[in-house]
Every structure is written in structure tokens, then in C-alpha cells.
Amino acid sequence: MTGPFETEAEARQASSYRPGCDISAGNMADLLAAASGRELGAYDRRIIAWLAMWEPEAVAVVCGLIGRARRGGAS
């Protein structure tokens, strides 16, 4: 995930989800990748599972924000 995203189409393209695949599985993979290297508690995992049910475009934006925040950059 990168971003910032200007359009929903950009966010959709950045997502791991592809038509015909399980949306929550692709979203879960993206969210866990964004959280990689960080210790996760039970509540963290519960919220990640909840977010995995969102639209792939929304998850891509959340993952992009996490990634940019971890890098400390504005872009």
C-alpha cells in the first residue's frame, strides 16, 4: 500500500483484492502486512478482523495511512 490516494480507483488498484477472490482474505493480508513487525493483542486482532470486512478500497486507504505513518513521511 502506498498513497496518498486521489481516487477510489487508485485505492482499489493498490488493494490485494481481485474479483472472484474472498474480500476478507485479501483485506486481512493487507492489514496484517501493514501491522507487520508489531506485537498484536487480542483486541488488535479483533479490530483487524472487523476492518477486513470493509470494502477493499477503504482498507487500502487505512493500510496506506499506516504505512506512511510508520515511515514518518508526508507522502
mmCIF file of the N, C-alpha and C atoms, coordinates in Angstrom:
data_MODEL
# 
_entry.id   MODEL 
# 
loop_
_atom_site.group_PDB 
_atom_site.id 
_atom_site.type_symbol 
_atom_site.label_atom_id 
_atom_site.label_alt_id 
_atom_site.label_comp_id 
_atom_site.label_asym_id 
_atom_site.label_entity_id 
_atom_site.label_seq_id 
_atom_site.pdbx_PDB_ins_code 
_atom_site.Cartn_x 
_atom_site.Cartn_y 
_atom_site.Cartn_z 
_atom_site.occupancy 
_atom_site.B_iso_or_equiv 
_atom_site.pdbx_formal_charge 
_atom_site.auth_seq_id 
_atom_site.auth_comp_id 
_atom_site.auth_asym_id 
_atom_site.auth_atom_id 
_atom_site.pdbx_PDB_model_num 
ATOM 1   N N  . MET A 1 1  ? 0.840   -1.174  0.000  1.00 0.00 ? 1  MET A N  1 
ATOM 2   C CA . MET A 1 1  ? 0.000   0.000   0.000  1.00 0.00 ? 1  MET A CA 1 
ATOM 3   C C  . MET A 1 1  ? 0.886   1.240   0.000  1.00 0.00 ? 1  MET A C  1 
ATOM 4   N N  . THR A 1 2  ? 0.416   2.225   -0.681 1.00 0.00 ? 2  THR A N  1 
ATOM 5   C CA . THR A 1 2  ? 1.185   3.463   -0.687 1.00 0.00 ? 2  THR A CA 1 
ATOM 6   C C  . THR A 1 2  ? 0.254   4.629   -0.435 1.00 0.00 ? 2  THR A C  1 
ATOM 7   N N  . GLY A 1 3  ? -0.069  5.352   -1.463 1.00 0.00 ? 3  GLY A N  1 
ATOM 8   C CA . GLY A 1 3  ? -0.867  6.544   -1.326 1.00 0.00 ? 3  GLY A CA 1 
ATOM 9   C C  . GLY A 1 3  ? 0.057   7.734   -1.178 1.00 0.00 ? 3  GLY A C  1 
ATOM 10  N N  . PRO A 1 4  ? -0.466  8.892   -1.012 1.00 0.00 ? 4  PRO A N  1 
ATOM 11  C CA . PRO A 1 4  ? -1.886  9.166   -0.846 1.00 0.00 ? 4  PRO A CA 1 
ATOM 12  C C  . PRO A 1 4  ? -2.685  8.858   -2.109 1.00 0.00 ? 4  PRO A C  1 
ATOM 13  N N  . PHE A 1 5  ? -3.913  8.503   -1.893 1.00 0.00 ? 5  PHE A N  1 
ATOM 14  C CA . PHE A 1 5  ? -4.808  8.151   -2.983 1.00 0.00 ? 5  PHE A CA 1 
ATOM 15  C C  . PHE A 1 5  ? -5.701  9.336   -3.324 1.00 0.00 ? 5  PHE A C  1 
ATOM 16  N N  . GLU A 1 6  ? -5.817  9.609   -4.593 1.00 0.00 ? 6  GLU A N  1 
ATOM 17  C CA . GLU A 1 6  ? -6.672  10.697  -5.058 1.00 0.00 ? 6  GLU A CA 1 
ATOM 18  C C  . GLU A 1 6  ? -8.059  10.202  -5.455 1.00 0.00 ? 6  GLU A C  1 
ATOM 19  N N  . THR A 1 7  ? -8.151  8.925   -5.814 1.00 0.00 ? 7  THR A N  1 
ATOM 20  C CA . THR A 1 7  ? -9.434  8.385   -6.267 1.00 0.00 ? 7  THR A CA 1 
ATOM 21  C C  . THR A 1 7  ? -9.664  6.992   -5.681 1.00 0.00 ? 7  THR A C  1 
ATOM 22  N N  . GLU A 1 8  ? -10.914 6.596   -5.689 1.00 0.00 ? 8  GLU A N  1 
ATOM 23  C CA . GLU A 1 8  ? -11.280 5.246   -5.257 1.00 0.00 ? 8  GLU A CA 1 
ATOM 24  C C  . GLU A 1 8  ? -10.625 4.200   -6.146 1.00 0.00 ? 8  GLU A C  1 
ATOM 25  N N  . ALA A 1 9  ? -10.509 4.496   -7.430 1.00 0.00 ? 9  ALA A N  1 
ATOM 26  C CA . ALA A 1 9  ? -9.877  3.557   -8.366 1.00 0.00 ? 9  ALA A CA 1 
ATOM 27  C C  . ALA A 1 9  ? -8.413  3.326   -8.012 1.00 0.00 ? 9  ALA A C  1 
ATOM 28  N N  . GLU A 1 10 ? -7.701  4.372   -7.601 1.00 0.00 ? 10 GLU A N  1 
ATOM 29  C CA . GLU A 1 10 ? -6.308  4.213   -7.183 1.00 0.00 ? 10 GLU A CA 1 
ATOM 30  C C  . GLU A 1 10 ? -6.211  3.300   -5.963 1.00 0.00 ? 10 GLU A C  1 
ATOM 31  N N  . ALA A 1 11 ? -7.102  3.504   -5.008 1.00 0.00 ? 11 ALA A N  1 
ATOM 32  C CA . ALA A 1 11 ? -7.101  2.678   -3.800 1.00 0.00 ? 11 ALA A CA 1 
ATOM 33  C C  . ALA A 1 11 ? -7.446  1.232   -4.146 1.00 0.00 ? 11 ALA A C  1 
ATOM 34  N N  . ARG A 1 12 ? -8.407  1.034   -5.017 1.00 0.00 ? 12 ARG A N  1 
ATOM 35  C CA . ARG A 1 12 ? -8.799  -0.315  -5.429 1.00 0.00 ? 12 ARG A CA 1 
ATOM 36  C C  . ARG A 1 12 ? -7.628  -1.034  -6.080 1.00 0.00 ? 12 ARG A C  1 
ATOM 37  N N  . GLN A 1 13 ? -6.889  -0.333  -6.907 1.00 0.00 ? 13 GLN A N  1 
ATOM 38  C CA . GLN A 1 13 ? -5.748  -0.927  -7.599 1.00 0.00 ? 13 GLN A CA 1 
ATOM 39  C C  . GLN A 1 13 ? -4.638  -1.315  -6.612 1.00 0.00 ? 13 GLN A C  1 
ATOM 40  N N  . ALA A 1 14 ? -4.480  -0.567  -5.538 1.00 0.00 ? 14 ALA A N  1 
ATOM 41  C CA . ALA A 1 14 ? -3.450  -0.853  -4.542 1.00 0.00 ? 14 ALA A CA 1 
ATOM 42  C C  . ALA A 1 14 ? -3.809  -2.030  -3.642 1.00 0.00 ? 14 ALA A C  1 
ATOM 43  N N  . SER A 1 15 ? -5.080  -2.371  -3.597 1.00 0.00 ? 15 SER A N  1 
ATOM 44  C CA . SER A 1 15 ? -5.560  -3.460  -2.750 1.00 0.00 ? 15 SER A CA 1 
ATOM 45  C C  . SER A 1 15 ? -5.109  -4.816  -3.279 1.00 0.00 ? 15 SER A C  1 
ATOM 46  N N  . SER A 1 16 ? -4.960  -5.784  -2.382 1.00 0.00 ? 16 SER A N  1 
ATOM 47  C CA . SER A 1 16 ? -4.642  -7.162  -2.787 1.00 0.00 ? 16 SER A CA 1 
ATOM 48  C C  . SER A 1 16 ? -5.867  -7.880  -3.336 1.00 0.00 ? 16 SER A C  1 
ATOM 49  N N  . TYR A 1 17 ? -7.046  -7.337  -3.076 1.00 0.00 ? 17 TYR A N  1 
ATOM 50  C CA . TYR A 1 17 ? -8.274  -7.986  -3.528 1.00 0.00 ? 17 TYR A CA 1 
ATOM 51  C C  . TYR A 1 17 ? -8.363  -8.000  -5.051 1.00 0.00 ? 17 TYR A C  1 
ATOM 52  N N  . ARG A 1 18 ? -8.774  -9.120  -5.586 1.00 0.00 ? 18 ARG A N  1 
ATOM 53  C CA . ARG A 1 18 ? -9.047  -9.258  -7.012 1.00 0.00 ? 18 ARG A CA 1 
ATOM 54  C C  . ARG A 1 18 ? -10.412 -9.910  -7.170 1.00 0.00 ? 18 ARG A C  1 
ATOM 55  N N  . PRO A 1 19 ? -11.202 -9.471  -8.153 1.00 0.00 ? 19 PRO A N  1 
ATOM 56  C CA . PRO A 1 19 ? -12.536 -10.049 -8.348 1.00 0.00 ? 19 PRO A CA 1 
ATOM 57  C C  . PRO A 1 19 ? -12.474 -11.577 -8.387 1.00 0.00 ? 19 PRO A C  1 
ATOM 58  N N  . GLY A 1 20 ? -13.443 -12.178 -7.740 1.00 0.00 ? 20 GLY A N  1 
ATOM 59  C CA . GLY A 1 20 ? -13.510 -13.627 -7.676 1.00 0.00 ? 20 GLY A CA 1 
ATOM 60  C C  . GLY A 1 20 ? -12.819 -14.206 -6.457 1.00 0.00 ? 20 GLY A C  1 
ATOM 61  N N  . CYS A 1 21 ? -12.100 -13.374 -5.732 1.00 0.00 ? 21 CYS A N  1 
ATOM 62  C CA . CYS A 1 21 ? -11.407 -13.823 -4.521 1.00 0.00 ? 21 CYS A CA 1 
ATOM 63  C C  . CYS A 1 21 ? -12.214 -13.419 -3.289 1.00 0.00 ? 21 CYS A C  1 
ATOM 64  N N  . ASP A 1 22 ? -11.874 -14.000 -2.171 1.00 0.00 ? 22 ASP A N  1 
ATOM 65  C CA . ASP A 1 22 ? -12.507 -13.667 -0.899 1.00 0.00 ? 22 ASP A CA 1 
ATOM 66  C C  . ASP A 1 22 ? -12.039 -12.279 -0.457 1.00 0.00 ? 22 ASP A C  1 
ATOM 67  N N  . ILE A 1 23 ? -12.976 -11.362 -0.336 1.00 0.00 ? 23 ILE A N  1 
ATOM 68  C CA . ILE A 1 23 ? -12.634 -9.980  0.020  1.00 0.00 ? 23 ILE A CA 1 
ATOM 69  C C  . ILE A 1 23 ? -11.936 -9.931  1.369  1.00 0.00 ? 23 ILE A C  1 
ATOM 70  N N  . SER A 1 24 ? -12.491 -10.611 2.365  1.00 0.00 ? 24 SER A N  1 
ATOM 71  C CA . SER A 1 24 ? -11.908 -10.503 3.704  1.00 0.00 ? 24 SER A CA 1 
ATOM 72  C C  . SER A 1 24 ? -10.502 -11.093 3.762  1.00 0.00 ? 24 SER A C  1 
ATOM 73  N N  . ALA A 1 25 ? -10.212 -12.126 2.982  1.00 0.00 ? 25 ALA A N  1 
ATOM 74  C CA . ALA A 1 25 ? -8.878  -12.726 2.986  1.00 0.00 ? 25 ALA A CA 1 
ATOM 75  C C  . ALA A 1 25 ? -7.843  -11.752 2.414  1.00 0.00 ? 25 ALA A C  1 
ATOM 76  N N  . GLY A 1 26 ? -8.180  -11.105 1.306  1.00 0.00 ? 26 GLY A N  1 
ATOM 77  C CA . GLY A 1 26 ? -7.272  -10.115 0.722  1.00 0.00 ? 26 GLY A CA 1 
ATOM 78  C C  . GLY A 1 26 ? -7.071  -8.931  1.645  1.00 0.00 ? 26 GLY A C  1 
ATOM 79  N N  . ASN A 1 27 ? -8.155  -8.474  2.237  1.00 0.00 ? 27 ASN A N  1 
ATOM 80  C CA . ASN A 1 27 ? -8.062  -7.353  3.170  1.00 0.00 ? 27 ASN A CA 1 
ATOM 81  C C  . ASN A 1 27 ? -7.238  -7.736  4.396  1.00 0.00 ? 27 ASN A C  1 
ATOM 82  N N  . MET A 1 28 ? -7.455  -8.937  4.906  1.00 0.00 ? 28 MET A N  1 
ATOM 83  C CA . MET A 1 28 ? -6.718  -9.395  6.082  1.00 0.00 ? 28 MET A CA 1 
ATOM 84  C C  . MET A 1 28 ? -5.221  -9.435  5.777  1.00 0.00 ? 28 MET A C  1 
ATOM 85  N N  . ALA A 1 29 ? -4.875  -9.925  4.596  1.00 0.00 ? 29 ALA A N  1 
ATOM 86  C CA . ALA A 1 29 ? -3.463  -9.977  4.202  1.00 0.00 ? 29 ALA A CA 1 
ATOM 87  C C  . ALA A 1 29 ? -2.869  -8.573  4.165  1.00 0.00 ? 29 ALA A C  1 
ATOM 88  N N  . ASP A 1 30 ? -3.603  -7.626  3.602  1.00 0.00 ? 30 ASP A N  1 
ATOM 89  C CA . ASP A 1 30 ? -3.110  -6.245  3.533  1.00 0.00 ? 30 ASP A CA 1 
ATOM 90  C C  . ASP A 1 30 ? -2.953  -5.641  4.926  1.00 0.00 ? 30 ASP A C  1 
ATOM 91  N N  . LEU A 1 31 ? -3.935  -5.858  5.784  1.00 0.00 ? 31 LEU A N  1 
ATOM 92  C CA . LEU A 1 31 ? -3.884  -5.286  7.132  1.00 0.00 ? 31 LEU A CA 1 
ATOM 93  C C  . LEU A 1 31 ? -2.758  -5.892  7.966  1.00 0.00 ? 31 LEU A C  1 
ATOM 94  N N  . LEU A 1 32 ? -2.583  -7.208  7.875  1.00 0.00 ? 32 LEU A N  1 
ATOM 95  C CA . LEU A 1 32 ? -1.500  -7.843  8.622  1.00 0.00 ? 32 LEU A CA 1 
ATOM 96  C C  . LEU A 1 32 ? -0.145  -7.410  8.096  1.00 0.00 ? 32 LEU A C  1 
ATOM 97  N N  . ALA A 1 33 ? -0.045  -7.200  6.795  1.00 0.00 ? 33 ALA A N  1 
ATOM 98  C CA . ALA A 1 33 ? 1.211   -6.693  6.229  1.00 0.00 ? 33 ALA A CA 1 
ATOM 99  C C  . ALA A 1 33 ? 1.502   -5.284  6.752  1.00 0.00 ? 33 ALA A C  1 
ATOM 100 N N  . ALA A 1 34 ? 0.463   -4.459  6.859  1.00 0.00 ? 34 ALA A N  1 
ATOM 101 C CA . ALA A 1 34 ? 0.641   -3.097  7.371  1.00 0.00 ? 34 ALA A CA 1 
ATOM 102 C C  . ALA A 1 34 ? 1.079   -3.114  8.833  1.00 0.00 ? 34 ALA A C  1 
ATOM 103 N N  . ALA A 1 35 ? 0.629   -4.127  9.576  1.00 0.00 ? 35 ALA A N  1 
ATOM 104 C CA . ALA A 1 35 ? 0.964   -4.226  11.001 1.00 0.00 ? 35 ALA A CA 1 
ATOM 105 C C  . ALA A 1 35 ? 2.197   -5.089  11.256 1.00 0.00 ? 35 ALA A C  1 
ATOM 106 N N  . SER A 1 36 ? 2.837   -5.567  10.208 1.00 0.00 ? 36 SER A N  1 
ATOM 107 C CA . SER A 1 36 ? 3.960   -6.489  10.383 1.00 0.00 ? 36 SER A CA 1 
ATOM 108 C C  . SER A 1 36 ? 5.063   -5.876  11.246 1.00 0.00 ? 36 SER A C  1 
ATOM 109 N N  . GLY A 1 37 ? 5.672   -6.739  12.026 1.00 0.00 ? 37 GLY A N  1 
ATOM 110 C CA . GLY A 1 37 ? 6.743   -6.285  12.899 1.00 0.00 ? 37 GLY A CA 1 
ATOM 111 C C  . GLY A 1 37 ? 6.257   -5.647  14.184 1.00 0.00 ? 37 GLY A C  1 
ATOM 112 N N  . ARG A 1 38 ? 4.952   -5.596  14.364 1.00 0.00 ? 38 ARG A N  1 
ATOM 113 C CA . ARG A 1 38 ? 4.388   -5.014  15.579 1.00 0.00 ? 38 ARG A CA 1 
ATOM 114 C C  . ARG A 1 38 ? 3.671   -6.108  16.353 1.00 0.00 ? 38 ARG A C  1 
ATOM 115 N N  . GLU A 1 39 ? 3.792   -6.057  17.672 1.00 0.00 ? 39 GLU A N  1 
ATOM 116 C CA . GLU A 1 39 ? 3.078   -7.014  18.512 1.00 0.00 ? 39 GLU A CA 1 
ATOM 117 C C  . GLU A 1 39 ? 1.594   -6.675  18.488 1.00 0.00 ? 39 GLU A C  1 
ATOM 118 N N  . LEU A 1 40 ? 0.765   -7.699  18.315 1.00 0.00 ? 40 LEU A N  1 
ATOM 119 C CA . LEU A 1 40 ? -0.684  -7.502  18.277 1.00 0.00 ? 40 LEU A CA 1 
ATOM 120 C C  . LEU A 1 40 ? -1.336  -8.224  19.451 1.00 0.00 ? 40 LEU A C  1 
ATOM 121 N N  . GLY A 1 41 ? -2.230  -7.547  20.120 1.00 0.00 ? 41 GLY A N  1 
ATOM 122 C CA . GLY A 1 41 ? -3.012  -8.147  21.191 1.00 0.00 ? 41 GLY A CA 1 
ATOM 123 C C  . GLY A 1 41 ? -4.313  -8.698  20.646 1.00 0.00 ? 41 GLY A C  1 
ATOM 124 N N  . ALA A 1 42 ? -5.086  -9.322  21.503 1.00 0.00 ? 42 ALA A N  1 
ATOM 125 C CA . ALA A 1 42 ? -6.353  -9.930  21.105 1.00 0.00 ? 42 ALA A CA 1 
ATOM 126 C C  . ALA A 1 42 ? -7.319  -8.878  20.551 1.00 0.00 ? 42 ALA A C  1 
ATOM 127 N N  . TYR A 1 43 ? -7.366  -7.717  21.186 1.00 0.00 ? 43 TYR A N  1 
ATOM 128 C CA . TYR A 1 43 ? -8.275  -6.679  20.710 1.00 0.00 ? 43 TYR A CA 1 
ATOM 129 C C  . TYR A 1 43 ? -7.785  -6.111  19.385 1.00 0.00 ? 43 TYR A C  1 
ATOM 130 N N  . ASP A 1 44 ? -6.473  -5.980  19.229 1.00 0.00 ? 44 ASP A N  1 
ATOM 131 C CA . ASP A 1 44 ? -5.916  -5.537  17.941 1.00 0.00 ? 44 ASP A CA 1 
ATOM 132 C C  . ASP A 1 44 ? -6.391  -6.477  16.835 1.00 0.00 ? 44 ASP A C  1 
ATOM 133 N N  . ARG A 1 45 ? -6.246  -7.784  17.067 1.00 0.00 ? 45 ARG A N  1 
ATOM 134 C CA . ARG A 1 45 ? -6.647  -8.779  16.061 1.00 0.00 ? 45 ARG A CA 1 
ATOM 135 C C  . ARG A 1 45 ? -8.147  -8.739  15.798 1.00 0.00 ? 45 ARG A C  1 
ATOM 136 N N  . ARG A 1 46 ? -8.927  -8.466  16.831 1.00 0.00 ? 46 ARG A N  1 
ATOM 137 C CA . ARG A 1 46 ? -10.381 -8.355  16.661 1.00 0.00 ? 46 ARG A CA 1 
ATOM 138 C C  . ARG A 1 46 ? -10.734 -7.185  15.740 1.00 0.00 ? 46 ARG A C  1 
ATOM 139 N N  . ILE A 1 47 ? -10.067 -6.060  15.939 1.00 0.00 ? 47 ILE A N  1 
ATOM 140 C CA . ILE A 1 47 ? -10.337 -4.882  15.113 1.00 0.00 ? 47 ILE A CA 1 
ATOM 141 C C  . ILE A 1 47 ? -9.839  -5.108  13.687 1.00 0.00 ? 47 ILE A C  1 
ATOM 142 N N  . ILE A 1 48 ? -8.683  -5.765  13.527 1.00 0.00 ? 48 ILE A N  1 
ATOM 143 C CA . ILE A 1 48 ? -8.190  -6.085  12.188 1.00 0.00 ? 48 ILE A CA 1 
ATOM 144 C C  . ILE A 1 48 ? -9.190  -6.979  11.461 1.00 0.00 ? 48 ILE A C  1 
ATOM 145 N N  . ALA A 1 49 ? -9.751  -7.971  12.154 1.00 0.00 ? 49 ALA A N  1 
ATOM 146 C CA . ALA A 1 49 ? -10.764 -8.851  11.544 1.00 0.00 ? 49 ALA A CA 1 
ATOM 147 C C  . ALA A 1 49 ? -12.002 -8.054  11.152 1.00 0.00 ? 49 ALA A C  1 
ATOM 148 N N  . TRP A 1 50 ? -12.392 -7.087  11.964 1.00 0.00 ? 50 TRP A N  1 
ATOM 149 C CA . TRP A 1 50 ? -13.543 -6.239  11.654 1.00 0.00 ? 50 TRP A CA 1 
ATOM 150 C C  . TRP A 1 50 ? -13.249 -5.369  10.434 1.00 0.00 ? 50 TRP A C  1 
ATOM 151 N N  . LEU A 1 51 ? -12.058 -4.773  10.412 1.00 0.00 ? 51 LEU A N  1 
ATOM 152 C CA . LEU A 1 51 ? -11.689 -3.944  9.262  1.00 0.00 ? 51 LEU A CA 1 
ATOM 153 C C  . LEU A 1 51 ? -11.604 -4.770  7.981  1.00 0.00 ? 51 LEU A C  1 
ATOM 154 N N  . ALA A 1 52 ? -11.243 -6.029  8.096  1.00 0.00 ? 52 ALA A N  1 
ATOM 155 C CA . ALA A 1 52 ? -11.119 -6.895  6.915  1.00 0.00 ? 52 ALA A CA 1 
ATOM 156 C C  . ALA A 1 52 ? -12.457 -7.089  6.201  1.00 0.00 ? 52 ALA A C  1 
ATOM 157 N N  . MET A 1 53 ? -13.540 -6.782  6.865  1.00 0.00 ? 53 MET A N  1 
ATOM 158 C CA . MET A 1 53 ? -14.866 -6.911  6.252  1.00 0.00 ? 53 MET A CA 1 
ATOM 159 C C  . MET A 1 53 ? -15.264 -5.656  5.461  1.00 0.00 ? 53 MET A C  1 
ATOM 160 N N  . TRP A 1 54 ? -14.482 -4.606  5.561  1.00 0.00 ? 54 TRP A N  1 
ATOM 161 C CA . TRP A 1 54 ? -14.768 -3.367  4.841  1.00 0.00 ? 54 TRP A CA 1 
ATOM 162 C C  . TRP A 1 54 ? -14.462 -3.527  3.358  1.00 0.00 ? 54 TRP A C  1 
ATOM 163 N N  . GLU A 1 55 ? -14.830 -2.521  2.590  1.00 0.00 ? 55 GLU A N  1 
ATOM 164 C CA . GLU A 1 55 ? -14.531 -2.509  1.167  1.00 0.00 ? 55 GLU A CA 1 
ATOM 165 C C  . GLU A 1 55 ? -13.011 -2.475  0.986  1.00 0.00 ? 55 GLU A C  1 
ATOM 166 N N  . PRO A 1 56 ? -12.492 -3.171  -0.026 1.00 0.00 ? 56 PRO A N  1 
ATOM 167 C CA . PRO A 1 56 ? -11.041 -3.183  -0.255 1.00 0.00 ? 56 PRO A CA 1 
ATOM 168 C C  . PRO A 1 56 ? -10.445 -1.791  -0.429 1.00 0.00 ? 56 PRO A C  1 
ATOM 169 N N  . GLU A 1 57 ? -11.199 -0.884  -1.022 1.00 0.00 ? 57 GLU A N  1 
ATOM 170 C CA . GLU A 1 57 ? -10.696 0.477   -1.227 1.00 0.00 ? 57 GLU A CA 1 
ATOM 171 C C  . GLU A 1 57 ? -10.471 1.175   0.111  1.00 0.00 ? 57 GLU A C  1 
ATOM 172 N N  . ALA A 1 58 ? -11.385 0.996   1.048  1.00 0.00 ? 58 ALA A N  1 
ATOM 173 C CA . ALA A 1 58 ? -11.244 1.613   2.370  1.00 0.00 ? 58 ALA A CA 1 
ATOM 174 C C  . ALA A 1 58 ? -10.066 1.008   3.117  1.00 0.00 ? 58 ALA A C  1 
ATOM 175 N N  . VAL A 1 59 ? -9.908  -0.307  3.020  1.00 0.00 ? 59 VAL A N  1 
ATOM 176 C CA . VAL A 1 59 ? -8.794  -0.977  3.684  1.00 0.00 ? 59 VAL A CA 1 
ATOM 177 C C  . VAL A 1 59 ? -7.464  -0.510  3.083  1.00 0.00 ? 59 VAL A C  1 
ATOM 178 N N  . ALA A 1 60 ? -7.430  -0.326  1.772  1.00 0.00 ? 60 ALA A N  1 
ATOM 179 C CA . ALA A 1 60 ? -6.206  0.157   1.129  1.00 0.00 ? 60 ALA A CA 1 
ATOM 180 C C  . ALA A 1 60 ? -5.813  1.529   1.666  1.00 0.00 ? 60 ALA A C  1 
ATOM 181 N N  . VAL A 1 61 ? -6.788  2.384   1.894  1.00 0.00 ? 61 VAL A N  1 
ATOM 182 C CA . VAL A 1 61 ? -6.502  3.718   2.434  1.00 0.00 ? 61 VAL A CA 1 
ATOM 183 C C  . VAL A 1 61 ? -5.966  3.602   3.863  1.00 0.00 ? 61 VAL A C  1 
ATOM 184 N N  . VAL A 1 62 ? -6.610  2.778   4.695  1.00 0.00 ? 62 VAL A N  1 
ATOM 185 C CA . VAL A 1 62 ? -6.148  2.590   6.072  1.00 0.00 ? 62 VAL A CA 1 
ATOM 186 C C  . VAL A 1 62 ? -4.720  2.045   6.081  1.00 0.00 ? 62 VAL A C  1 
ATOM 187 N N  . CYS A 1 63 ? -4.454  1.041   5.258  1.00 0.00 ? 63 CYS A N  1 
ATOM 188 C CA . CYS A 1 63 ? -3.110  0.454   5.187  1.00 0.00 ? 63 CYS A CA 1 
ATOM 189 C C  . CYS A 1 63 ? -2.098  1.474   4.677  1.00 0.00 ? 63 CYS A C  1 
ATOM 190 N N  . GLY A 1 64 ? -2.505  2.277   3.711  1.00 0.00 ? 64 GLY A N  1 
ATOM 191 C CA . GLY A 1 64 ? -1.621  3.320   3.203  1.00 0.00 ? 64 GLY A CA 1 
ATOM 192 C C  . GLY A 1 64 ? -1.289  4.345   4.268  1.00 0.00 ? 64 GLY A C  1 
ATOM 193 N N  . LEU A 1 65 ? -2.279  4.722   5.053  1.00 0.00 ? 65 LEU A N  1 
ATOM 194 C CA . LEU A 1 65 ? -2.042  5.668   6.149  1.00 0.00 ? 65 LEU A CA 1 
ATOM 195 C C  . LEU A 1 65 ? -1.086  5.078   7.178  1.00 0.00 ? 65 LEU A C  1 
ATOM 196 N N  . ILE A 1 66 ? -1.278  3.814   7.520  1.00 0.00 ? 66 ILE A N  1 
ATOM 197 C CA . ILE A 1 66 ? -0.402  3.148   8.486  1.00 0.00 ? 66 ILE A CA 1 
ATOM 198 C C  . ILE A 1 66 ? 1.028   3.117   7.940  1.00 0.00 ? 66 ILE A C  1 
ATOM 199 N N  . GLY A 1 67 ? 1.168   2.731   6.697  1.00 0.00 ? 67 GLY A N  1 
ATOM 200 C CA . GLY A 1 67 ? 2.496   2.639   6.094  1.00 0.00 ? 67 GLY A CA 1 
ATOM 201 C C  . GLY A 1 67 ? 3.206   3.973   6.045  1.00 0.00 ? 67 GLY A C  1 
ATOM 202 N N  . ARG A 1 68 ? 2.479   5.012   5.657  1.00 0.00 ? 68 ARG A N  1 
ATOM 203 C CA . ARG A 1 68 ? 3.096   6.335   5.591  1.00 0.00 ? 68 ARG A CA 1 
ATOM 204 C C  . ARG A 1 68 ? 3.451   6.838   6.974  1.00 0.00 ? 68 ARG A C  1 
ATOM 205 N N  . ALA A 1 69 ? 2.604   6.548   7.965  1.00 0.00 ? 69 ALA A N  1 
ATOM 206 C CA . ALA A 1 69 ? 2.892   6.968   9.334  1.00 0.00 ? 69 ALA A CA 1 
ATOM 207 C C  . ALA A 1 69 ? 4.130   6.245   9.873  1.00 0.00 ? 69 ALA A C  1 
ATOM 208 N N  . ARG A 1 70 ? 4.270   4.965   9.546  1.00 0.00 ? 70 ARG A N  1 
ATOM 209 C CA . ARG A 1 70 ? 5.431   4.198   10.014 1.00 0.00 ? 70 ARG A CA 1 
ATOM 210 C C  . ARG A 1 70 ? 6.719   4.746   9.404  1.00 0.00 ? 70 ARG A C  1 
ATOM 211 N N  . ARG A 1 71 ? 6.646   5.172   8.175  1.00 0.00 ? 71 ARG A N  1 
ATOM 212 C CA . ARG A 1 71 ? 7.832   5.731   7.510  1.00 0.00 ? 71 ARG A CA 1 
ATOM 213 C C  . ARG A 1 71 ? 8.114   7.157   7.973  1.00 0.00 ? 71 ARG A C  1 
ATOM 214 N N  . GLY A 1 72 ? 7.108   7.784   8.577  1.00 0.00 ? 72 GLY A N  1 
ATOM 215 C CA . GLY A 1 72 ? 7.281   9.147   9.063  1.00 0.00 ? 72 GLY A CA 1 
ATOM 216 C C  . GLY A 1 72 ? 7.255   10.199  7.979  1.00 0.00 ? 72 GLY A C  1 
ATOM 217 N N  . GLY A 1 73 ? 6.885   9.800   6.766  1.00 0.00 ? 73 GLY A N  1 
ATOM 218 C CA . GLY A 1 73 ? 6.851   10.735  5.658  1.00 0.00 ? 73 GLY A CA 1 
ATOM 219 C C  . GLY A 1 73 ? 5.485   11.327  5.439  1.00 0.00 ? 73 GLY A C  1 
ATOM 220 N N  . ALA A 1 74 ? 5.452   12.427  4.770  1.00 0.00 ? 74 ALA A N  1 
ATOM 221 C CA . ALA A 1 74 ? 4.193   13.092  4.441  1.00 0.00 ? 74 ALA A CA 1 
ATOM 222 C C  . ALA A 1 74 ? 3.539   12.483  3.222  1.00 0.00 ? 74 ALA A C  1 
ATOM 223 N N  . SER A 1 75 ? 4.295   11.764  2.386  1.00 0.00 ? 75 SER A N  1 
ATOM 224 C CA . SER A 1 75 ? 3.726   11.226  1.143  1.00 0.00 ? 75 SER A CA 1 
ATOM 225 C C  . SER A 1 75 ? 3.230   9.820   1.325  1.00 0.00 ? 75 SER A C  1 
# 
